Amino acid sequence: MPNPAHSPLPQKAIVTVTDALLAEGLTGLRWQLRDLVMDGACLVVVDVSDVDQISSTLLAALLDTHRVCRRRGGGVAILHANRKTAELLQRTGLDKVFAVEEAA
């Protein structure tokens, strides 16, 4: 029987998304997320504290990343979501897909 105390922990990666980064387009962020997953990240934590509003294309990129991470037993967590973002995730049901932590 394997000892859970010696089980490898999933590799975690933290990504900070800002409005300035989003203004440049999502291509760079998509590649960054892809590279993190290809390097073995199972849990991707996305800090959106500096984002006023999450776009549908950002959500699509996060869902793509989440799908790959779930196959490895992980997922995507969204941290510091403002009220507008938290409400959007709740309305779309994505608060059940992503682990979401609202801003204080």
C-alpha positions in Angstrom: 0.0 0.0 0.0 1.5 3.4 -1.0 2.2 5.8 1.8 0.3 9.1 1.1 2.9 11.0 3.0 5.4 10.3 0.3 3.0 10.9 -2.7 4.3 13.5 -5.1 2.5 16.8 -4.9 1.1 18.3 -8.0 3.3 21.0 -9.5 1.7 24.4 -9.0 2.2 27.4 -11.2 1.1 31.0 -10.5 0.2 33.4 -13.3 -0.7 37.0 -12.7 -3.0 38.5 -15.3 -3.3 42.3 -15.7 -5.4 44.5 -17.9 -2.2 45.7 -19.5 -1.3 42.1 -20.4 -4.8 41.5 -21.8 -4.6 44.7 -23.9 -1.6 43.1 -25.7 -3.7 40.2 -26.7 -4.1 36.7 -25.4 -1.6 35.0 -27.7 1.3 35.5 -25.2 -0.8 34.3 -22.3 -2.0 31.3 -24.1 1.6 30.3 -24.9 2.6 30.9 -21.3 -0.3 28.7 -20.0 0.6 26.0 -22.6 4.3 26.1 -21.6 3.4 25.8 -17.9 1.2 22.7 -18.5 3.8 21.2 -20.9 6.4 21.6 -18.1 4.2 19.5 -15.8 2.0 22.0 -14.0 -1.1 20.3 -12.7 -2.5 23.2 -10.8 -2.5 26.7 -12.4 -3.4 29.5 -10.1 -4.4 32.7 -11.9 -4.3 35.9 -10.0 -6.9 38.3 -11.5 -6.6 41.1 -8.9 -5.5 43.6 -11.5 -8.2 42.7 -14.1 -11.3 44.8 -14.2 -13.3 42.3 -16.3 -12.6 38.8 -17.6 -13.3 38.4 -21.4 -14.8 35.3 -23.0 -11.4 34.6 -24.8 -9.6 34.6 -21.4 -12.2 32.2 -20.1 -11.7 30.0 -23.1 -7.9 30.0 -22.5 -8.5 29.1 -18.9 -10.9 26.3 -19.8 -8.4 24.8 -22.2 -5.8 24.9 -19.5 -8.2 23.4 -17.0 -9.1 20.5 -19.3 -5.4 19.5 -19.5 -4.8 19.9 -15.8 -7.9 17.9 -14.9 -6.5 14.9 -16.8 -3.5 15.1 -14.4 -5.6 15.4 -11.3 -5.4 19.2 -11.0 -7.2 22.2 -12.3 -7.3 26.0 -12.5 -7.9 28.3 -9.5 -8.8 31.9 -9.9 -7.7 34.2 -7.1 -8.7 37.7 -6.1 -11.7 37.9 -8.4 -13.5 41.2 -8.1 -17.3 41.2 -7.6 -18.0 41.6 -11.4 -15.8 38.6 -12.2 -17.2 36.5 -9.4 -20.8 37.2 -10.6 -19.9 36.4 -14.2 -18.4 33.1 -13.1 -21.4 32.3 -11.0 -23.9 33.2 -13.8 -22.1 31.0 -16.3 -21.6 28.1 -13.8 -17.9 28.3 -14.1 -17.6 28.8 -10.4 -18.3 25.1 -10.3 -15.5 24.4 -12.8 -12.8 26.6 -11.3 -11.8 27.1 -7.7 -12.6 30.8 -7.2 -11.5 33.0 -4.4 -13.0 36.5 -4.3 -11.1 39.6 -3.5 -11.3 40.8 0.1 
